[in-house]
């Protein structure tokens, strides 16, 4: 208990999952990377050496929000890391933001946490827009710097409308590349929609990923491949997994690992066969996922972290990602 009205409880992945599934709590799950299934998979694969602190903050019997933290050497971080979690955040109900963060800070100080290191967080996130302000109001020393950038776009109602949003040169290039692709062979692009086929599609994705470039092969270690396999299973369980295959004739030329929350399609990763690079199968497989998202009435397409030029060319708008540090032992008073 922090005071007479506000309580902080230690949660498990299972209890956080129950809050996620219960709309009556009115929590704002705006960040895919802090949904409980994703957190659990990340923790099981990368949490060694850290202490999980899944904190729920209550006002009497009302759940105000969740702070998915981990602690190492008296320093608290949002659970996850930038290698596989593009951005992070807190989960807070409408109208609870100031009290939530004030209560969280007071609780962490009582737990002898000396520093909060938060990142990457989006410039429009609850963490950046509200938590930093709460910390500054309480006179704590706050440092924030831009760490990276993410790209996203809001989707129109049709593919033709989407093409009209692109710059003239890019629109011409997309049409030219598609024309060349469809002239080269029979083209089949589709999301894989049953569990057995998804397992095979994931293996294809991983195989192509390792063949793309030497840096990708170095990234996709056995441990990382196990993480992707566990993540695919978790997202499939929640009906959020979207594995797409682009086939030219009988050969799989590209694969896309996407996540779909019903409103936004997230481009989590992409891989392709270098022998088809002249046909631009990498960028066109991404374009086809945009078309899929539009056809399925998604509102937003998230290219996720990274400043690759294709994201801008395909209509993405930049979102700054920050890393912020709050020193709970030093104030500016």
URFENFEN-V572550 format. One record per residue. N is the residue number from 1. RES is the residue in three letters. NEAR is the number of other ideal C-beta (glycine too) atoms within 12 Angstrom. D_LAST is the distance of its C-alpha to the last C-alpha in Angstrom with 1 decimal. Layout:
n={N:N}
res={RES:RES}
near={NEAR:NEAR}
d_last={D_LAST:D_LAST}
This chain:
n={1:2:3:4:5:6:7:8:9:10:11:12:13:14:15:16:17:18:19:20:21:22:23:24:25:26:27:28:29:30:31:32:33:34:35:36:37:38:39:40:41:42:43:44:45:46:47:48:49:50:51:52:53:54:55:56:57:58:59:60:61:62:63:64:65:66:67:68:69:70:71:72:73:74:75:76:77:78:79:80:81:82:83:84:85:86:87:88:89:90:91:92:93:94:95:96:97:98:99:100:101:102:103:104:105:106:107:108:109:110:111:112:113:114:115:116:117:118:119:120:121:122:123:124:125:126:127:128:129:130:131:132:133:134:135:136:137:138:139:140:141:142:143:144:145:146:147:148:149:150:151:152:153:154:155:156:157:158:159:160:161:162:163:164:165:166:167:168:169:170:171:172:173:174:175:176:177:178:179:180:181:182:183:184:185:186:187:188:189:190:191:192:193:194:195:196:197:198:199:200:201:202:203:204:205:206:207:208:209:210:211:212:213:214:215:216:217:218:219:220:221:222:223:224:225:226:227:228:229:230:231:232:233:234:235:236:237:238:239:240:241:242:243:244:245:246:247:248:249:250:251:252:253:254:255:256:257:258:259:260:261:262:263:264:265:266:267:268:269:270:271:272:273:274:275:276:277:278:279:280:281:282:283:284:285:286:287:288:289:290:291:292:293:294:295:296:297:298:299:300:301:302:303:304:305:306:307:308:309:310:311:312:313:314:315:316:317:318:319:320:321:322:323:324:325:326:327:328:329:330:331:332:333}
res={UNK:UNK:UNK:UNK:UNK:UNK:UNK:UNK:UNK:UNK:UNK:UNK:UNK:UNK:UNK:UNK:UNK:UNK:UNK:UNK:UNK:UNK:UNK:UNK:UNK:UNK:UNK:UNK:UNK:UNK:UNK:UNK:UNK:UNK:UNK:UNK:UNK:UNK:UNK:UNK:UNK:UNK:UNK:UNK:UNK:UNK:UNK:UNK:UNK:UNK:UNK:UNK:UNK:UNK:UNK:UNK:UNK:UNK:UNK:UNK:UNK:UNK:UNK:UNK:UNK:UNK:UNK:UNK:UNK:UNK:UNK:UNK:UNK:UNK:UNK:UNK:UNK:UNK:UNK:UNK:UNK:UNK:UNK:UNK:UNK:UNK:UNK:UNK:UNK:UNK:UNK:UNK:UNK:UNK:UNK:UNK:UNK:UNK:UNK:UNK:UNK:UNK:UNK:UNK:UNK:UNK:UNK:UNK:UNK:UNK:UNK:UNK:UNK:UNK:UNK:UNK:UNK:UNK:UNK:UNK:UNK:UNK:UNK:UNK:UNK:UNK:UNK:UNK:UNK:UNK:UNK:UNK:UNK:UNK:UNK:UNK:UNK:UNK:UNK:UNK:UNK:UNK:UNK:UNK:UNK:UNK:UNK:UNK:UNK:UNK:UNK:UNK:UNK:UNK:UNK:UNK:UNK:UNK:UNK:UNK:UNK:UNK:UNK:UNK:UNK:UNK:UNK:UNK:UNK:UNK:UNK:UNK:UNK:UNK:UNK:UNK:UNK:UNK:UNK:UNK:UNK:UNK:UNK:UNK:UNK:UNK:UNK:UNK:UNK:UNK:UNK:UNK:UNK:UNK:UNK:UNK:UNK:UNK:UNK:UNK:UNK:UNK:UNK:UNK:UNK:UNK:UNK:UNK:UNK:UNK:UNK:UNK:UNK:UNK:UNK:UNK:UNK:UNK:UNK:UNK:UNK:UNK:UNK:UNK:UNK:UNK:UNK:UNK:UNK:UNK:UNK:UNK:UNK:UNK:UNK:UNK:UNK:UNK:UNK:UNK:UNK:UNK:UNK:UNK:UNK:UNK:UNK:UNK:UNK:UNK:UNK:UNK:UNK:UNK:UNK:UNK:UNK:UNK:UNK:UNK:UNK:UNK:UNK:UNK:UNK:UNK:UNK:UNK:UNK:UNK:UNK:UNK:UNK:UNK:UNK:UNK:UNK:UNK:UNK:UNK:UNK:UNK:UNK:UNK:UNK:UNK:UNK:UNK:UNK:UNK:UNK:UNK:UNK:UNK:UNK:UNK:UNK:UNK:UNK:UNK:UNK:UNK:UNK:UNK:UNK:UNK:UNK:UNK:UNK:UNK:UNK:UNK:UNK:UNK:UNK:UNK:UNK:UNK:UNK:UNK:UNK:UNK:UNK:UNK:UNK:UNK:UNK:UNK:UNK:UNK:UNK:UNK:UNK}
near={16:25:17:8:17:29:23:33:25:22:30:21:28:15:21:37:24:19:35:34:17:16:13:13:27:18:37:29:36:29:41:42:42:43:38:35:33:42:43:34:32:36:34:22:27:28:26:13:11:21:22:30:34:36:41:39:43:29:26:14:13:22:34:39:45:44:45:46:42:33:29:21:15:20:26:36:36:45:43:36:28:27:22:34:38:37:41:44:43:44:43:40:29:16:16:30:29:24:26:38:37:31:35:47:38:25:31:36:26:15:24:15:31:22:29:42:34:45:36:39:45:38:28:21:35:39:46:36:23:30:40:32:22:30:35:22:19:27:16:32:22:31:23:29:17:21:29:26:26:39:33:36:30:22:30:24:17:16:24:16:17:29:24:17:26:26:15:13:11:25:23:15:22:33:22:17:31:27:16:20:31:19:13:21:18:15:28:22:31:24:33:31:17:14:18:12:20:29:20:19:36:37:24:30:41:32:23:37:34:27:24:29:18:12:10:24:20:12:22:29:18:14:17:25:25:20:34:38:28:26:42:37:24:29:32:30:20:26:17:30:38:39:46:45:39:46:27:29:13:10:23:33:39:44:45:46:42:40:42:34:28:19:22:31:40:40:42:39:41:38:39:38:29:21:16:31:20:17:29:30:39:35:32:38:46:43:40:42:42:42:32:29:42:28:21:22:17:31:20:30:39:39:40:38:35:28:20:22:14:27:30:20:26:38:32:33:21:24:31:26:37:34:30:39:28:42:27:29:17:17:17:14:9}
d_last={27.0:23.3:24.1:27.3:27.6:26.1:27.7:27.3:30.6:31.7:34.3:37.2:38.5:41.2:39.1:36.9:40.3:41.4:38.3:39.0:42.6:41.8:41.1:40.4:36.9:36.2:33.9:33.3:34.8:34.1:33.8:37.1:35.6:33.9:37.0:38.1:41.3:39.5:36.8:39.5:41.5:38.6:37.7:41.3:41.7:38.4:36.3:37.7:35.2:32.4:31.6:31.9:29.4:30.8:28.6:29.7:27.4:29.3:29.0:31.9:34.8:33.4:32.2:29.1:28.9:29.1:26.9:29.3:27.4:28.5:26.9:27.5:26.0:23.1:22.2:23.1:24.9:26.7:30.3:32.5:32.6:33.2:36.7:38.1:35.3:34.7:31.5:29.7:27.8:27.1:29.7:28.6:30.8:30.8:28.4:26.4:23.8:20.5:21.5:22.8:19.6:17.5:20.2:20.5:16.9:17.2:20.6:19.8:17.2:20.0:22.3:20.3:19.7:17.2:17.4:19.0:21.2:22.7:25.6:27.8:26.6:28.2:26.5:27.9:27.0:25.2:22.8:21.9:22.1:20.4:18.6:16.4:15.4:14.8:12.5:10.5:10.5:9.2:6.2:8.4:9.5:12.8:15.8:19.0:22.3:25.8:28.0:31.3:33.0:35.1:38.0:39.4:41.7:42.9:46.6:49.4:52.3:54.8:55.3:56.9:53.9:51.6:53.8:53.6:49.8:50.2:50.8:54.5:54.8:53.0:55.0:58.1:57.0:56.4:59.8:61.5:60.0:61.0:64.4:64.9:63.6:66.0:68.9:68.4:69.1:68.8:65.1:63.7:60.0:58.9:56.3:57.6:57.9:59.2:57.9:60.5:60.4:56.6:56.9:59.3:57.2:54.2:56.3:57.5:53.9:52.9:56.1:55.6:51.9:52.9:55.6:53.4:51.8:51.2:47.4:47.9:50.4:47.9:45.2:47.7:48.1:49.9:46.5:45.3:48.7:48.5:45.1:46.7:49.6:47.4:45.3:48.5:49.8:46.7:46.6:50.4:49.9:47.6:50.0:47.4:49.0:50.7:52.6:54.6:57.6:59.2:62.8:65.3:68.6:68.4:65.5:61.8:60.2:56.6:54.4:51.1:48.7:47.1:45.2:45.9:43.9:46.2:44.1:43.0:45.0:42.9:44.5:43.4:45.8:49.1:51.9:55.3:58.5:58.5:62.2:61.4:58.6:61.0:61.0:57.2:57.2:53.5:52.2:55.0:54.3:50.8:52.3:54.5:51.6:50.2:53.7:53.7:50.3:51.6:54.9:53.1:51.0:47.6:45.0:42.9:43.6:40.8:41.6:38.4:36.5:37.8:38.7:42.5:44.4:46.6:43.7:43.3:47.1:47.6:45.3:41.9:38.7:35.7:32.5:29.7:28.5:24.9:23.4:19.8:17.6:14.7:13.2:12.7:11.9:8.9:5.6:3.8:0.0}
